[in-house]
Amino acid sequence: MEEDKWVYEIGKDGFAVVFPLIGLVISGGIAIALALANNPAVFFMSLFALFMLVMTLMVLYRQFIMKFLVGKNGFYHKTRPGNGHYYRYSELDKAWTAFDGGTKSLYFYYQLPGKSPVRIFYNPIEDEAVEYMLSKFRSFHPELEEENEDWEAEE
């Protein structure tokens, strides 16, 4: 990863692990209590505890493995161990945001020349970071600013 001064970090929410962890502790505790009481309902509660364990592990994976760091000259994107890459804003072919009305989700897209677009989910609280990236991208591609304004008007 090239050195850059990271201004924002997208997708890091330390509070996100709390709810699945609480669910895991409660369902795991009830499953243990049911197992000690030889209650046949232990099977269903154990399945729920397993589901909560998977959810907790998914949140922890996102917190510690996945990275999206926004810098002054570019950004660093990593989705799994060993595949992180630093992209300069000048390297990008396109960058835009979209709102999915069906899932009520916000997405940031970026596209490298000759490659398919990459979609990144972000929370409304991270809108400032996304706007910062778009402004940096538009400083290298001022000709696309009018195109993006027309596209937003059509949406």
N, C-alpha and C positions, 0 to 999 in steps of 0.2 A: 504494500500500500504506500503510495507516495505521500510525503508529508504535506499536510494542508492544515490550516487552522480551522477546526470544526466549529461551525457557528450553531448548527442545529443537529438534533438527532431525532429521526422519525421512527415511530413504532415502539418506543420504550416507555412502558407504563408500569412502574413497580407495583402499583396498587392492583393491577390486573390479576396477579397471582393469588390475592387474598381470598376471593370468592370460591374458586375451585379448591383451594386448600382447606377452607372452612367446610365445604361440602365433603371433602375426603375424610377429614377428621371426624365429622359427625356420622357419616355413613359407615366408616370403618369401625368406629366405636360401637355403633348399634349392631353391626354384623358380628363383632366379637362377643357382645353381650348375648345375642341370639344363639351363637355357637355354643357358648358356655351353658345356656339354658336348654340345649338340644331342641331348639325350635326349628321346624322345617322352613320357616320364612327366611332363614339365614342365606339360602341360595339366592333369593331375589335381592336381598340387601347386599350380598357380596357382589352381585352383578352391578348394582348401582355404585358400590364403592370402587369397583374396577373401572367403571366409566369415569368416575371422578378422578381416579388416578391418571387415566389417559389424558383427561382435560388438563390436569395440573402439569403433567409432563409436556404437553403441547405449549402451554403458556411459558413454562420455564425454557423450552427450546427457543421460542420467539424472543425471550428476554436475553438469553445468553449467547445464542448462535447467530440469529439473524441480525444484520446491522444495515442501517441506512443512515449514513453520516453526511451532512451537508456542509460543504466548505466554501471558501471564497472563490476558488478556482475550479472546483468540480465537486463530485460526490463519490462516496464509496458505497457499493451495494454488495451485500453478501447474504445468500439464502441458505447455505449449508457449509460445513467446514471445508475449507480449501478452495472455494469458488469465488471468493471476494474479488472485486475488480474496481479500480478507480477510474472514473470517467471525467474528462474535462468537459465543461459546458460547450466549448468550441467543437468538440468531437461529435456532438449530437446532431442528428438530422432534424428531429422534431421533438417537442415537449408540450404537453397539454394536460389539462385536468378534465374530469368528467364526473357527473353525478348519476348513479344508477338509481332510478326512482323505484324500481321493484324491491331492491334490498335496502334502499335508503343509505347507500354507501358512497363515499368520496374516493376517487382514484386519481393518482398521478401516473401519467404515461410518459415514457421516453423511448425514443427510437434512434438506433445507430444506423448509419448508411448501409443499405443492403440487408438489414436484419428486421425481424418482426418486432412490433412494439412490446415493451415490458410494462406490466401494470403493477402499481404499488398501492395498497390500501392505506389510507391515512384518516385520522380522526379530525373533526372540526377544530380541535384545540391546536393542531399542527398546521393549520392553514397558513400561518405566518411563514413557516419554513418552506412550504410549497411555493408561496408567492415569491419568496426570496430566490428560490431556484429558478422560477420562471423569469424573473427580472434579469438574473444573470444570463440565462439562456438567450433572452431577447436582445441583450446587449451585443451578443455575437451574431444574431440573426435578426436585424431590425426589419428585414423585408417580410418576415413571417408574422409580425405583430398585427398588421392589418388583416391578414388571413385569419388569425385567431379571434379577432374581434368580430368578424363576420360569422365565424363558426359559432361563437357564443350567442350571437343575436338569433341565429336559426334555432338554437336549442330552446 
